[in-house]
Amino acid sequence: MAKLLKSNGEILQNVDISTLKEMQDLVGGLIEFVYLSDNQGLLIANEEGLLNDLPHNQKASSIYGRPLVGDVIHCGLAEVNL
């Protein structure tokens, strides 16, 4: 199930990502897909996070291996319904 990796370190399990609006609400704006290697699924981040000076997200950054900001959704590829 999808989980929300909040920039403050909190992790919310089983978040609803059934619609585009749900995903946008969770990350606080337009979404961007960040595909992970080794079948680890994907991260869904705020597309304008850097422009909006969102706080660094340590957990999401460690999963991706590069800096990410703001609240980020971590889910499997099959969970995204677009």
C-alpha positions as CSV (number, residue, x, y, z in Angstrom):
1,M,0.0,0.0,0.0
2,A,1.0,3.6,-0.6
3,K,2.6,5.5,2.2
4,L,3.3,9.2,2.6
5,L,6.8,10.1,3.6
6,K,6.4,13.5,5.3
7,S,9.4,15.9,5.3
8,N,9.2,16.0,9.1
9,G,10.1,12.3,9.3
10,E,6.5,11.1,9.9
11,I,5.3,8.2,7.8
12,L,1.6,7.7,7.1
13,Q,0.7,4.2,6.0
14,N,-2.1,3.2,3.5
15,V,-2.8,6.6,2.0
16,D,-5.4,7.0,-0.7
17,I,-3.9,7.6,-4.2
18,S,-6.9,6.5,-6.2
19,T,-7.2,9.9,-8.0
20,L,-5.0,12.6,-9.3
21,K,-6.6,15.0,-6.8
22,E,-5.7,12.7,-3.9
23,M,-2.1,12.5,-5.0
24,Q,-1.9,16.3,-5.5
25,D,-3.4,17.0,-2.1
26,L,-0.9,14.6,-0.4
27,V,2.1,16.3,-1.9
28,G,0.7,19.8,-1.9
29,G,0.7,20.6,-5.6
30,L,1.4,19.3,-9.0
31,I,2.9,15.8,-9.1
32,E,6.0,14.3,-10.6
33,F,6.8,10.6,-10.8
34,V,10.2,9.5,-9.8
35,Y,10.8,5.9,-10.9
36,L,13.0,3.7,-8.8
37,S,15.2,0.9,-9.9
38,D,15.2,-2.7,-8.8
39,N,11.3,-3.0,-8.7
40,Q,11.1,-0.6,-5.7
41,G,8.1,1.1,-7.2
42,L,8.0,4.9,-7.5
43,L,8.0,8.1,-5.6
44,I,5.4,10.8,-6.3
45,A,6.8,14.2,-5.4
46,N,5.7,17.9,-5.7
47,E,6.9,19.0,-9.2
48,E,7.5,22.5,-8.0
49,G,9.0,21.6,-4.6
50,L,12.3,23.2,-5.2
51,L,10.8,26.4,-6.6
52,N,8.5,26.6,-3.6
53,D,11.4,26.0,-1.2
54,L,9.8,23.0,0.4
55,P,11.8,21.3,3.3
56,H,14.3,18.5,2.5
57,N,12.8,15.0,2.9
58,Q,15.5,12.8,4.3
59,K,13.6,9.5,4.0
60,A,12.5,10.0,0.4
61,S,16.0,11.2,-0.5
62,S,17.6,8.1,1.0
63,I,15.3,5.9,-1.0
64,Y,16.0,7.7,-4.2
65,G,19.7,8.4,-3.7
66,R,19.3,12.1,-4.6
67,P,17.8,15.0,-2.8
68,L,14.0,15.3,-2.7
69,V,11.9,17.9,-0.9
70,G,8.4,18.1,0.6
71,D,6.0,15.3,1.4
72,V,6.5,12.3,-1.0
73,I,4.4,9.3,-1.7
74,H,6.1,5.9,-2.0
75,C,4.1,3.2,-3.8
76,G,4.2,0.3,-6.2
77,L,3.8,0.9,-10.0
78,A,0.5,-1.1,-10.0
79,E,-1.0,1.2,-7.4
80,V,-1.1,4.3,-9.7
81,N,-4.3,4.5,-11.5
82,L,-4.0,7.1,-14.2
